[in-house]
Every structure is written in C-alpha cells, then in structure tokens.
Amino acid sequence: MKKVRRCYIYIRVSTAMQVEGYSLEAQKEKLKKYAEYQKMEIVREYCDAGRSGKSISGRPEFTRMLKDIEDEKDAIDYVLVFKLSRFGRNAADVLNSLQLLQDYGVNLICVEDGIDSSKDSGKLMITVLSAVAEIERENILVQTMEGRKQKAREGKWSAGITPIGYSLEKGTGKLLVVEDEAKIVRLIFDMYTKQDKTPEQIAQYLNSHGYEKKKSREREITYFQRRYIITILDNPVYVGKIVYGRRVNEKVKGTRDQYHKVWTDDYVEADGMHEPIIDKVTWELARLKRERTGLRWVKTHSLEHEHILTGLIRCPVCGKTMCGTVSRHTKKGTDIYKDTFYYRCLHNGRMEDGSKCDFRGNLNQDKFNAEIEGVIRKLVEHEDLRKHIEAKLTEMTDVSKLEEEREQTVALLEQTKGAKERLMEQMDTLDGSDRHYRRKMEDMQERLDGLYDKIADIEGVIRDIDVRIEGAYTNKFSTRQVCEILMNFDKFYDMMTDMEKKEFMRLFVEWIEIRPEVKKGETRFRRMKLKFPVYLDGVEGDEVCLRDGEDVETVVLMSRVDGK
C-alpha cells in the first residue's frame, strides 16, 4: 500500500499584498486543491497575516512551523506554499530555512512557481528566485520611500499617524485643522514661549486640567508626557511645513535583520498644502528656546534605552539611591559593540558611623527590571486589589463639589458687587440740601466699606477654592493614570517605551529595597514602598514584599509579614 504523504501548508500576506490572487483565502484554497490533487494529507496550517517576508523574526507562525519540524511533531514530508516569496524574501533566510527542512527529510513545494525542492532543478530555482525576491523587496522599499518623498515635496502628508491638531483629507493627502486639538497645540506653544514653562510643567498643567492626548494606538494612555510635548514643539508641521525622513532605519552592525532609528540631515522639507496652527514668530521663539535649552539629548549608549528604576533602588549598605550605568563591550578586532546596563551605588562618601559604602554589586537592568515587573504583575493579580483600584477610580477626588461651591461663591460675589454699585448710585443721587445729608452719607459710607470688606473676603474664598481645585485635579490625575495602568497592566506595560515605564514607576513606587547578597533561587528584590496605599487580603498598606507560598512566591503587605 502506497504511503500517504503528509504536509504542512504555510500562507502569508504583508499589509501591502492584500490583493486579489494573494489574499490568505486565495492562497489557502489553491494549496488545499493542490494537496487534494496530489493525494496529500494536510496535517497543520500556519498563517502569518500582515507580516513582512523580510525576516523570520517577525513571523511567529513561520517560526512555530520550523520548531514543529525540528521536534518531528507530525512526521511530515512536505511544506506547501503558494509562491516562494510567501516563504520568504530574504535569500539567506530562505536557504537556511530550506536547509533545516531538508535536514529533517522535509521538502518545499511552491505551487504557483512549480518548484519542488526534492528535485535538483527545484533547489537551483529556489536559490535563484530567493535572491530575486530579496532584490524585489528592496526595490519595493526604495519605490515606496521615493513615493512618500515626492508626496512630501508636493506639500502632502506622506505617511504615518497624523499629528495632534490635524486630520487627513481622504484622497488628497492634505491635512485639515481639527480646532479642538489645535487649541491644545496653541496652548502648548503659548505656555512654552510666553509663559516660559518647561515641557514637564506644560504636561502637568494639561493633565491636571482635563486635556487628553490624541491616541495613536487603540490601547494608548491619553495623558501628556514631557517627550510628547517636545515632539510637538519640534514639529514643523505646525508652522505649515511638511517634513519627511528626519529619522530613518539603520541596520544594527553585526546583525542580519535588526534595525534602529537614527537622526539624519538628509530629509525633505517643503511648504505644506495645509493651514498652519502656529505663526512664524511663535515658531521662531520656540526654536530659540529649544536651542538654548538643548534640542536633543545625545546619549553615549543605545538611543532607545532608559534606566527605568534609577533613583528608586536603595543601596543595601549606605541607603542612598542607585543609578543606571552602561558597560560597552567591543568584539575583538571589530567596531561592533554591545551595551549591557546595570544599576550601581555610586556613593563613596562616608556614612554616619564613619565607614565608607563598600557595596560593589551590579544589578543587571534587564533581570532586575523583570523582577520588579513580576512583583507588580503578582500584585495586580489579587482580586482584592483590583476591586480597590476600581473603587479608587470611581471615588477619585470629586472636584464637582468644589466647582459647585465656587459657582455659588462667584454668584454671591456678583450679588455683593451689585449691591455696592446700587449703593454708590444712591450716594451719587443723595440731595445735598437734605438736613440729614451728612448722617445719611456717613451711614452709606459705612455700609459701602462693609461691602468692600465682604467683596475682599469672598474673593479670598474663591482663591482658596481655586487652589483646592488645582490640587484636586493634580492628585486625581496622577492617581488616575497609575490606577488605569494597573488595571490593564498586561496590556499597557509591554506597549510602553522605556521613558513611559520610567514615568510610571516614579508615580507608583517610593523606593525599592534589595538584598545585599542572594542565595541560589532568591531574588534581589526584598520589598518596596508604594506612593499610595493598596488593599490586599483585608489589610491596607503601602509596603509590599514577596513571600514563598506552597507553590509560588506571592505578594503580601509588610503589615502581614511583620505582624503589625
């Protein structure tokens, strides 16, 4: 009896290839018909939707398929793909992947190309076509970039998410002013140039007064940050310009398919078709201040890296805060380097007892950041805490009562001012020939002085209420944003940049204590103090630690550990 040949099918489309004949369903249908005609049994299907073929690393289903083949999970004979370009567009990746398949006795069939790697001619065709596919991918990339540059030269929005203050007119590439958002942009420039506020102060003001940032991703948090304010201040689109290509992808040396963003002076800048939100004078004032205060912070290490917990970790010997440092290693005989980041105590001064801090421990940032992240994940898993956070979000400092009190006080102020105006009119019309004129005038003057005193008192009350409202807004915001992140920690934290993670930790954590030495199986983390109390297992407190349970470590409040 003839053995039934078993196969996997793999399908893929990139976002640019969602066209007739290349769609996922069209690929799957052709592969199924081919397998049926060849009397093959389809064991599994793998699908990477919206994934580029430039490398393997960005295709999780392709990687899973190769792993299943290595594990000899299903004892298959073939992998079927629609075209070789669906298998990959990087020649080295295609050939390496094909070699892996054949090491385990699996061959590749490209149905549309008529290629079968079990035949000598098929192997040759794969080598040639994979090189052609890579060249084609590079050409597509160049053509796409040139097309976007040309749109920018014509004053059209060329690519990416439209900046706050604008929306995109379909079909024309023209930016249209969104007035509600444009008011925020004008306020930012006004505070920066005329009120001499820093980006941090501007962000705090906007957050405390209920302004929300334009979301560029579905799950993005809408509060303003220093980095976002600087991005607005540095964007020429607001003065009527279109700029494209200021940051480009540059290949990381020593890697095959890893890239990072770098600044370049070779970019397109043209007059835009759109209406500017900021006038040229304000823009130039902002430029001068940005140049004076520093346009860009140039690091000596990885541009995307931030020391997330720097300033929060206490040295276990001297008690002072530990800082982020970087160690750069260069491969021998090359200029290829690798950065490794640590937290260290840099305080060498004498302590209160006269001794010097001798703690020389280096905390690897990747490992220790992961420890703290794990503690917070364990923390938010508690149902009690989630209910506590939900209550905080609903019970957050309610400024509506303060605002209502302010409205009533302002109304009383207007009434008092009205009474004063009416009294002054009576004084102006008082008959000087009246035999009681002097007594009436003295009486009215005394009443007028009293009204002035009352007006001053009411104005003082309003100022006091304004201060309370400002404080309530600020406290409400900082607590609200932390609570929102905690409630959606699994979704939000992984999507944050290092800077966003750093800002979150500063809002949530007061300090972190570590063990001076660790035994096998122990974590460096000992305990941490939070900036507001949490509620776990019937206890409220603000210091948490890890405790070994029967199966896993759990997060507990220090009051439970210390028996307080």
Secondary structure, DSSP 8 states (H G I E B T S, - for coil): ----EEEEEEEEE-GGG-STTTSHHHHHHHHHHHHHHTTEEEEEEEEEET--SS-STT-HHHHHHHHHHHTTSS--SEEEESSHHHH-S-HHHHHHHHHHHHHTT-EEEETTTTEETTSHHHHHHHHHHHHHHHHHHHHHHHHHHHHHHHHHHTT---SS---TTEEE-TTT--EEE-HHHHHHHHHHHHHHHTS---HHHHHHHHHHTT-----SSTT------HHHHHHHHT-GGGGTEEEE-SEEEEE-TT-SS-EEEEE-S--EEEE-SS--SS-HHHHHHHHHHHHHH-S----SS-TT---TTTTTEE-TTT--B-EEEEEEEE-TTSS-EEEEEEEE----SB-TTS-B------EEHHHHHHHHHHHHHHHHH-HHHHHHHHHHHHHS--THHHHHHHHHHHHHHHHHHHHHHHHHHHHHT--TT-TTHHHHHHHHHHHHHHHHHHHHHHHHHHHHHHHHHHHHHHHHHHHHHHHHHHHTHHHHGGGS-HHHHHHHHHHHEEEEEE-SS--TT--SEEEEEEEEEEEETTEEEEEEEEEE-SSSEEEEEHHHHHT-
